[in-house]
């Protein structure tokens, strides 16, 4: 991704040196979502996940005045029904004092363009059901909420236990 300058803001691909600043924004997101107790990542873990030998995700950083004020972290998925890749937006966050300036829309627009460029069939993400401002924002851009789909999660202790049972 080339750096994209839009009036008073810049969008750019995250770089390895951005890990501490990106983690600061991730922590701010966790506080906003009332999930601070779950935010246990470190700059080293984030750097390895984004820039290691087998990157698990990518990130775009939004800057204003040379300072990171938002980000989008995403990864590639695959649709068996479409037989096409997709992009899954894991997290999108803009610091509260920078909301309303078009940064979130620019980040989503960038991901939409990337999905087109990569031949994706879907761009998907989740939103907390209480986060009405974000739901309204996403719907204003043409996104649809899929109420019939439920998130299913297995955390490390559970999947380790299952893997152990399968080895028996």
C-alpha positions, -999 to +999 in steps of 0.1 A: +000+000+000+013+034-009+009+062+015-024+080+009-027+116+019-062+130+022-063+167+032-053+168+068-048+130+073-026+102+060-034+065+056-005+041+054+004+005+059+017-002+094+055-008+097+073-029+123+083+002+142+046+011+146+039-019+170+040+002+202+019+030+188-006+005+173-008-013+206-016+020+223-045+024+200-056-012+205-056-005+243-077+026+237-102+004+217-103-021+245-111+006+270-139+019+247-154-015+243-152-022+280-128-051+273-097-038+288-092-069+308-088-089+276-061-067+261-029-086+269-009-082+238+027-068+237+045-049+211+066-080+204+036-102+199+020-077+176+051-071+156+055-109+151+019-113+141+020-085+116+055-087+103+069-122+112+077-150+088+040-159+085+020-127+090-014-133+104-029-099+097-023-065+082-029-030+095-035+005+081-027+035+103-044+068+101-023+098+110-032+134+117-004+159+122+021+131+120+005+112+150-014+079+148-051+086+156-067+054+142-062+021+126-078-008+108-065-043+114-076-070+090-068-104+075-077-126+045-106-151+048-121-174+023-157-181+012-163-217+002-197-206-013-181-179-035-148-197-040-132-163-034-110-147-008-125-120+015-112-094+039-122-096+076-119-064+095-109-074+130-108-040+145-114-004+134-107+024+158-104+062+157-096+082+188-128+099+201-114+134+196-108+126+159-142+111+151-164+129+126-134+140+105-139+112+079-111+090+092-132+059+098-148+063+064-114+067+048-101+035+065-132+015+054-130+030+020-093+019+018-102-016+028-131-017+002-106-007-025-082-033-013-109-059-014-116-049-050-080-050-059-076-085-044-107-099-061-125-105-028-161-115-026-167-101+009-156-075+033-169-084+068-166-074+104-185-075+137-198-048+159-209-049+195-247-048+198-247-019+222-224+003+199-253+022+182-230+050+168-209+025+150-239+005+138-254+036+123-221+046+107-217+012+091-253+011+078-248+046+064-220+032+042-242+004+029-232-024+053-258-049+066-260-065+100-266-103+098-286-110+130-290-147+121-253-153+125-238-158+159-202-156+168-187-190+180-155-188+199-131-213+214-102-199+234-068-214+238-076-236+269-106-251+251-090-257+218-060-272+235-083-296+254-101-305+222-068-311+204-057-333+232-089-354+230-084-358+193-049-371+199-062-399+221 
